[in-house]
Amino acid sequence: MSAIHALADPFGEAPELRYDLCEMRGVVPVPVVKNVRRVSITPLPVYRTME
């Protein structure tokens, strides 16, 4: 992840979070996708929380 954006809601609700995702090529982060919603991200099995 290279950035997190909080977009204000015009009606005073909680801000919507959007993410910019990157992949590492050596020590250089290279942007892959920008402005992604959380529901569009699937975590790897090792990072999923037990609910």
N, C-alpha and C positions, 0 to 999 in steps of 0.2 A: 504494500500500500504506500502510495507516495503522497496522498493528500486526502483530507476529509473536509467536506464543505457542508455548512449548516445553512439551509435556505429558510429564511423567515416566512412564516405563515401570515397572510394578510389579515387573518381574523384573530390573531393572538394565541393560536395553538402552539404546541411544541414545534420547533424547527424540524424540517425534514433533512436527514443526513444523506449525502451523496459521497461517493468515494472515487478516487483516481487510483487505478491499479497498475502496477509495473512488474516487470520481471528483472532479475539481476543478471547482468552479463559481466561476470567478473565482479568488479566493485562499482560498476556503473548501473544505476537504475534506468531502465528503458520503459517509457509509458506504453501500456498495452491498450487499456480502455479508460475513458474519462466519464465522470458524472454518472456512475452506476448506483442504482438504488440497492439497499440492503437485501431486499427480497430476491434480487437477481444474482446474489452471491451464494455459492454452495461451499460450505467449509469442508476441508479435508477431514476424513474420519478421525484422525488423531486429535483434531481441535474441536470436535463436537462436544457439547456439554451433555451430561446426563440429566434428564428431566424427570 
